[in-house]
Amino acid sequence: MSEHTDGVAEYVARGEAMAAAEAHRRSVMRTKKFDTIAVHGIYDMQAAAANQGSIVEPGFFSSAQHFENSDHMEAALAYLMPAWVYSRIANPTVHYLEETLALLEGYGFDGEVSATTTASGMSAVFMATNPFLEKPTAGMNIVASARCYGGTFMLFNERYGAERGIDVRWVSDPLDLDEWAGKIDGETRFVFGETPSNPVLSVMDIAAVSEIAHDAGLPLIIDSTVATPALMRPLTIGADIVIHSTTKSMTASGFAIGGTIIARHGITTGIGPEMMRDNFALYVKLLPGRDHGPGLSPFNALMTISDLRTLRHRMDSMSSSAMQVAQYLEGHGQVDRVAYPGLASMPGHDIAARTMWLADGADDYGRDVNRYGHLLSFEVKGGAAAARKVFDGFEMIWRATDLGRIKSVATIPAISTHQQQGDEGRELASLPPNLIRLNVGGEHPNDIIADIERALGVLEGNPTYRVTSGG
């Protein structure tokens, strides 16, 4: 502390009052329904009054904060009071998004939850896992499901494994609890899973795996990008830390890239300082995040805030459409296999049925309703060449390495998102070359099915339309 102790103390006291007011606002919002939280977050009339009366969260695009005097600066830079400081570390617009995400992911969870955002989903994966890998020891390892996004696979396999010599222990079947338990030992730093996974839509028993991890004193980290908190909230099931690529369903417009780390307070780990265990998301934001610099652009935060307001309704509608598309594909003669958690034929469907529920669905339908997301994949008969023909035959469904869009998008993961992990890595992840991943968008399901029908018809030399397009 500098010589301005008395002056700094005044700002610390002001900061305590600011923090208390925000904590009260947070507690009020925790009594609201999911949609209300998504629409308002913590931005209320008092916040609007301080922002020229704006009824929507304002965009703060300046890189830095002005301070009233040196005492204010010292208190802020020492993290002794809530402050903006510098947009690489914090920003008011980004803060509104983080608070909304924490409330949504913590919906129905009894404990305290915090969130920090990052510039992309991959930066969220890195920032959520790297703190556990500090101070390496002989035999240090991580245990992770091989059925994960290709970027995650490459981060773990190449950056952590090949470059840093960390033992990456891949779980080939995330439904096999014995495989999870058998890979963990005294040098394991964390357990990582993605459910439903991209692109093969595998699910895992979060509650059971969390028990295995916690018995070993380890945190369970879950990538829940595909489900979003509108359909599943892993913190309520046993996870310690949840990751999302906010680029996807949360920002369905496709106008922004971003990621988030959302963690319960008091995670299970013996690694790191006390602050890291007590409030992991805040620790990442203020310390490793400050130094690695993966801060989210305020503009991108604003785009995500805007799209979040309709998250639950979009996930409801597009999940219903995805179920129709999955059922259509399952009955098609040119399709070998369909992967979608909502299908009874899907391994782990029973687990998905226990854990994937539309938030507040009973308010809409008079009963709780399962919703399984809007991502699915299907394997085309005839191998990779046939899959390419079908893929190239889409006329409405976009060909891109993207998902979560309001527009339907497809890709062939073996030649795109998972290309660089190689044949061996794809085999480990149960990802065949004839698999097409399909993000079902907001179009009418009949029109989506008609486009698939036409493309699959190419294999029979007879593009047809069994489905009537339109309403």
Secondary structure by P-SEA (a helix, b strand, c coil): cccaaaaaaaaaaaaaaaaaaaaaaaaaaaaccaaaaaacccccaaaaaacccccccccccccbbbbccaaaaaaaaacccccccccccccaaaaaaaaaaaaaaaccccbbbbbcccccaaaaaaaaccccccccccccbbbbbccccaaaaaaaacccccccccccccccccccaaaaaaaccccccbbbbbccccccccccaaaaaaaaaaaacbbbbbbcccccccccccccccccbbbbcccccccccccccccccccccccccccccccccccaaaaaaccccccccccccaaaaaaaaaaacaaaaaaaaaaaaaaaaaaaaaaccccccccccccccccaaaaaaacccccccccccccbbbbccccccccccccaaaaaaaaaaccccccccccccccbbbbcccccccccccaaaaaaacccccbbbbbcccccaaaaaaaaaaaaacccccccccccccc
